[in-house]
Structure formats: C-alpha cells, structure tokens
Amino acid sequence: MRYAILLLGLIIFLGCTSDNPSQVGVQKNKSSLRNTPTELNFLNALKKDTPPFDLALSLDQISASFVTLTATLVLDSGDYVVSPYTSQDFLGVFDMSILDSSDLHFVGELIEFPPSSAFRVPFDDLPVLSYEGSTRISRSVEIISNTDFESYGEIFFVHEPSCFPYVISFSIIRKSGIFSVTKLSTVNPNC
C-alpha cells in the first residue's frame, strides 16, 4: 500500500511539472496564437442543419371552405415534446399558428394521434403529457378568401431533453383552387 501511494504521488508530481519550457526564437503555430480551440465548422454546420426530429406537413381538403393541416412529428427514442394539453404551465409546448392572415384561420382544437402520453420528466414531479416517437397533430383550417392566396404560419416547440426551441415556418397556398402546404424553414433561435 505504501508503494502504491508513493507511486501515485510520483505520477502526480511528474504530470504536474511543466514540460513546455519557453523557447526563444521558435515560431508558434497559428492555433496557439489565436488562443482558441480549433473549430470544425463542417461539424457545426451539420449540427445546425439537421434537427433531432423529422416534421412533415400535409393538407387534406374537407370541403371548399375547410382543410385539415397535419404535422407528423417523428422523434428519436428518449426524446419528447410537451403537449399543449398538459396540466402544467410550461413554456415551449407544441403550438401551431397562422401569422396575420385575412385568408384563413384555425378552427377548433389540436387533434393528437396517438394521444399524448403522461410520463414523469426530470424537471417535474407530476406526470407531463408529451409526444414521443411518431405523432400526428392536426387542426382544421377555415378558408375565408375566395381568391388565390399565400398565407404563412409557424409551429413552435421545445425539443426535450435537449431543451432547444424550434420554429418551423410554413406556407399554405391556394392556386387555381388547389391547396398546398410547404415547409419553408426549421430554425433553432439559439443558433
């Protein structure tokens, strides 16, 4: 035991001594002059451009004045998004909104399939209603305008457990009586 302690002390002593003596006239490399870690920009770009979920949008025409907007959210195992129907008052719950449009508006509540499940999360003692795995979230849209239009909307939620907010922008278009939805961007406001 005594030798083990002595050996450990010797290793710590040798590990803590400076093995970088000052060298006069030796040119330093560029990274030591910057005094910052080397950044791998291509990895940062990959991380920013690929969110940890998939979200697909679709429109189903119910009648001449109603369509259903459906967001299909696919999350990795262990990931979740808090449902707006949870009993707790959380910021960052799933939200689908139309941005200032006189052409259309949402009618009724969000419909979840499968329904959100209650489970305990690390930051709260009460069960939280959340989406896990693959979930379809739908909402009816009433069309007010009789002419062609392009209206914009957003889906907002916080991806857990990473705690990163995401905003997905989309457009709903009617052109020659045919409706379509297009996902425009997925933005993490923190990046």
C-alpha positions as CSV (number, residue, x, y, z in Angstrom):
1,M,0.0,0.0,0.0
2,R,2.8,2.3,0.9
3,Y,4.5,1.8,-2.5
4,A,1.2,2.4,-4.3
5,I,0.8,5.8,-2.6
6,L,4.4,6.7,-3.3
7,L,4.0,5.7,-6.9
8,L,0.7,7.7,-7.2
9,G,2.4,10.8,-5.7
10,L,5.3,10.4,-8.1
11,I,3.0,10.2,-11.1
12,I,1.1,13.3,-10.0
13,F,4.3,15.2,-9.4
14,L,5.7,14.3,-12.8
15,G,2.3,15.0,-14.5
16,C,2.1,18.5,-13.0
17,T,5.6,19.7,-13.9
18,S,5.9,21.9,-16.9
19,D,7.3,20.2,-19.9
20,N,6.8,23.2,-22.1
21,P,9.9,25.4,-21.4
22,S,10.0,28.8,-23.1
23,Q,11.9,28.6,-26.3
24,V,13.3,31.8,-27.7
25,G,13.1,32.2,-31.5
26,V,10.8,29.3,-32.0
27,Q,7.7,30.2,-34.1
28,K,4.4,29.3,-32.5
29,N,1.7,27.6,-34.5
30,K,-1.4,29.6,-35.6
31,S,-3.8,27.9,-33.1
32,S,-1.6,28.8,-30.1
33,L,-1.5,32.5,-31.3
34,R,-5.4,32.6,-31.5
35,N,-5.7,31.2,-28.0
36,T,-9.0,29.5,-29.1
37,P,-9.8,25.9,-29.8
38,T,-9.8,24.7,-33.3
39,E,-13.3,24.8,-34.7
40,L,-14.6,22.2,-37.1
41,N,-17.0,24.3,-39.0
42,F,-18.4,21.5,-41.1
43,L,-19.5,19.7,-37.9
44,N,-21.2,22.8,-36.6
45,A,-23.0,23.2,-39.9
46,L,-24.2,19.6,-39.7
47,K,-25.5,20.1,-36.2
48,K,-27.3,23.3,-37.1
49,D,-28.8,22.0,-40.3
50,T,-30.1,18.7,-39.0
51,P,-32.6,19.0,-36.2
52,P,-33.0,16.0,-33.9
53,F,-36.5,15.2,-35.3
54,D,-38.5,15.0,-38.5
55,L,-41.5,17.0,-39.2
56,A,-43.7,16.6,-42.3
57,L,-46.7,18.8,-43.2
58,S,-49.7,17.8,-45.2
59,L,-53.1,19.3,-46.1
60,D,-56.4,17.4,-46.6
61,Q,-59.3,19.2,-48.2
62,I,-62.5,18.5,-46.4
63,S,-64.7,20.9,-48.3
64,A,-64.5,24.1,-50.4
65,S,-64.0,26.1,-47.3
66,F,-62.2,23.7,-44.9
67,V,-58.9,21.9,-44.9
68,T,-57.0,20.0,-42.3
69,L,-53.4,20.8,-41.6
70,T,-51.4,17.8,-40.3
71,A,-47.9,17.9,-38.8
72,T,-46.3,14.5,-38.5
73,L,-43.6,14.7,-35.8
74,V,-41.1,11.9,-35.5
75,L,-38.8,11.9,-32.5
76,D,-35.9,9.7,-31.6
77,S,-36.1,7.3,-28.7
78,G,-36.0,9.1,-25.4
79,D,-36.9,12.5,-27.0
80,Y,-40.2,14.2,-26.3
81,V,-42.2,17.4,-26.9
82,V,-44.6,18.7,-24.3
83,S,-48.3,18.7,-25.4
84,P,-50.4,21.9,-25.1
85,Y,-52.9,19.7,-23.2
86,T,-50.6,19.1,-20.2
87,S,-52.0,20.4,-16.9
88,Q,-48.7,22.2,-16.0
89,D,-48.0,25.7,-17.3
90,F,-44.8,25.1,-19.3
91,L,-43.2,27.4,-21.8
92,G,-42.3,25.7,-25.1
93,V,-45.3,23.4,-25.5
94,F,-46.2,22.4,-29.1
95,D,-48.0,25.3,-30.8
96,M,-49.4,25.7,-34.4
97,S,-50.3,29.2,-35.5
98,I,-51.3,31.2,-38.6
99,L,-49.5,34.5,-38.9
100,D,-51.8,37.5,-39.6
101,S,-53.9,36.3,-42.4
102,S,-57.2,37.5,-43.7
103,D,-57.5,34.5,-46.0
104,L,-57.8,31.7,-43.4
105,H,-57.8,30.9,-39.7
106,F,-57.7,27.8,-37.4
107,V,-61.0,26.4,-36.1
108,G,-61.3,24.0,-33.2
109,E,-58.6,22.4,-31.1
110,L,-55.5,20.3,-32.0
111,I,-56.2,16.7,-32.5
112,E,-53.3,14.3,-31.5
113,F,-52.9,10.8,-32.8
114,P,-51.9,8.8,-30.9
115,P,-52.9,10.9,-27.9
116,S,-50.1,12.4,-25.9
117,S,-48.9,10.1,-23.1
118,A,-48.3,11.1,-19.5
119,F,-44.8,10.4,-18.0
120,R,-42.5,11.8,-15.4
121,V,-39.8,14.2,-16.6
122,P,-36.6,15.1,-14.7
123,F,-37.7,18.7,-14.0
124,D,-41.2,18.0,-12.6
125,D,-42.7,15.6,-10.1
126,L,-46.1,15.5,-11.8
127,P,-46.8,13.5,-15.0
128,V,-46.5,15.6,-18.1
129,L,-48.5,15.0,-21.3
130,S,-45.9,14.7,-24.1
131,Y,-45.4,13.4,-27.6
132,E,-43.0,10.5,-28.0
133,G,-42.0,8.5,-31.1
134,S,-44.2,9.4,-34.0
135,T,-47.3,11.6,-33.5
136,R,-49.7,13.3,-35.9
137,I,-51.0,16.7,-34.8
138,S,-53.9,18.0,-36.9
139,R,-56.0,21.2,-36.9
140,S,-58.9,22.3,-39.0
141,V,-58.4,25.5,-41.1
142,E,-61.3,27.6,-42.4
143,I,-60.7,29.2,-45.7
144,I,-62.2,32.7,-45.7
145,S,-61.0,34.0,-49.1
146,N,-62.5,33.1,-52.4
147,T,-59.4,34.0,-54.4
148,D,-55.9,32.6,-54.7
149,F,-53.6,33.4,-51.7
150,E,-50.4,32.5,-49.9
151,S,-50.6,32.6,-46.1
152,Y,-47.9,31.9,-43.6
153,G,-47.7,30.1,-40.3
154,E,-45.4,28.7,-37.7
155,I,-45.0,25.6,-35.5
156,F,-43.2,26.2,-32.2
157,F,-42.0,23.7,-29.6
158,V,-39.1,22.9,-27.3
159,H,-37.3,19.6,-28.1
160,E,-36.6,17.7,-24.9
161,P,-34.4,16.7,-23.2
162,S,-32.0,18.9,-25.2
163,C,-34.2,21.9,-24.2
164,F,-33.7,23.6,-27.6
165,P,-36.6,25.7,-29.1
166,Y,-37.5,25.2,-32.7
167,V,-39.7,27.3,-35.1
168,I,-40.9,25.6,-38.3
169,S,-42.2,28.1,-40.8
170,F,-44.7,27.1,-43.5
171,S,-47.0,28.5,-46.1
172,I,-50.5,27.5,-47.1
173,I,-51.2,28.3,-50.8
174,R,-54.3,28.2,-52.9
175,K,-53.6,28.5,-56.6
176,S,-56.3,27.8,-59.1
177,G,-58.4,26.2,-56.4
178,I,-55.8,23.7,-55.4
179,F,-54.4,23.8,-51.8
180,S,-50.8,23.0,-50.8
181,V,-48.6,23.4,-47.8
182,T,-44.8,24.0,-47.9
183,K,-42.4,23.8,-45.1
184,L,-40.2,26.9,-45.5
185,S,-37.6,26.6,-42.7
186,T,-36.7,25.0,-39.4
187,V,-34.9,27.4,-37.2
188,N,-33.3,26.9,-33.8
189,P,-33.4,30.5,-32.4
190,N,-30.5,29.8,-30.1
191,C,-28.1,29.1,-33.0
